[in-house]
């Protein structure tokens, strides 16, 4: 994701962050019916298992086929807050390093001009 475009894409309804939910395990009934080779149905009690779901935050992006203009399926990428914070910290670190390089060059240019 090119995060520099996030605000404009968001205002154009092209991307959005939202909560998503997926089923990780379907529920299992408490009673199971088994048909034997003779066609007889036998009912067995078994422990019920609840449906399991997982919630997460995803960045949903819209896209279109460049040849036809037809909308493609939305793409979704899962993010955690810690992932976003790490990525921001990386960009902030890059900015600090670039600023230090710029300040060093400024001092070298000043010295150069004195010659």
C-alpha positions in Angstrom: 0.0 0.0 0.0 1.3 3.4 -0.9 0.3 5.1 2.4 0.9 8.6 0.9 -2.3 8.1 -1.1 -4.4 6.7 1.8 -6.4 9.9 2.6 -7.3 10.7 -1.0 -8.2 7.1 -1.7 -10.3 7.0 1.5 -12.2 10.2 0.6 -12.8 8.7 -2.9 -14.2 5.5 -1.3 -11.4 3.4 -2.9 -10.0 2.1 0.4 -11.3 1.6 3.9 -10.3 0.0 7.1 -12.9 -2.1 8.8 -13.6 -5.0 11.1 -13.9 -8.4 9.4 -14.9 -11.8 10.8 -14.1 -15.2 9.5 -15.2 -18.6 10.6 -12.3 -20.8 11.6 -14.4 -23.8 12.7 -18.0 -24.6 11.9 -20.3 -25.7 14.7 -20.8 -29.5 15.3 -24.2 -30.7 16.3 -24.7 -32.4 19.6 -26.5 -35.4 18.0 -25.2 -37.3 15.0 -27.2 -39.7 12.9 -25.4 -42.6 11.3 -26.8 -44.8 8.6 -25.3 -48.3 8.6 -25.0 -50.7 5.7 -28.5 -52.1 6.2 -30.0 -48.6 6.0 -30.8 -48.4 9.7 -30.4 -44.9 11.3 -28.7 -44.8 14.6 -28.6 -41.7 16.7 -25.5 -41.0 18.8 -25.0 -38.3 21.3 -21.8 -36.4 21.1 -20.4 -33.3 22.6 -21.5 -30.2 20.8 -18.7 -27.9 19.5 -19.4 -24.2 19.1 -18.7 -22.3 15.9 -15.3 -20.5 16.2 -14.8 -17.1 14.6 -11.9 -14.7 14.4 -12.2 -11.0 14.1 -9.5 -8.8 12.6 -9.1 -5.4 10.9 -8.6 -5.4 7.1 -7.8 -2.7 4.6 -10.2 -3.2 1.7 -9.1 -1.8 -1.7 -11.3 -1.5 -4.8 -9.8 -2.2 -8.2 -11.0 -2.3 -11.8 -9.9 -4.2 -14.9 -8.0 -1.6 -16.9 -9.1 -3.1 -20.2 -12.9 -3.4 -19.5 -13.4 -1.0 -16.6 -15.3 -3.8 -14.8 -14.8 -3.8 -11.1 -12.6 -6.6 -9.7 -13.3 -8.3 -6.4 -12.2 -6.2 -3.5 -8.8 -7.1 -2.1 -8.5 -7.3 1.6 -5.3 -7.3 3.6 -5.2 -7.9 7.3 -3.4 -5.4 9.5 -2.7 -5.2 13.2 -2.2 -1.9 15.1 1.4 -3.0 15.9 2.1 -3.6 12.2 0.9 -0.1 11.2 2.8 1.5 14.1 6.0 -0.4 13.1 5.7 0.8 9.5 5.1 4.4 10.6 8.2 4.2 12.9 10.2 2.9 9.9 9.2 5.9 7.8 9.8 8.3 10.7 13.3 6.8 11.1 14.0 7.2 7.4 12.9 10.8 7.6 15.3 11.4 10.6 18.2 9.8 8.6 17.4 11.9 5.6 17.3 15.1 7.8 20.7 14.2 9.3 22.2 13.7 5.8 20.7 17.0 4.7 22.1 18.8 7.7 25.5 17.3 7.1 25.4 18.5 3.4 24.3 21.9 4.5 27.4 22.2 6.7 29.7 20.9 3.9 28.2 23.4 1.5 28.8 26.2 3.9 32.5 25.1 4.3 32.8 24.8 0.5 31.5 28.4 0.0 34.2 29.7 2.4 37.0 28.4 0.2 
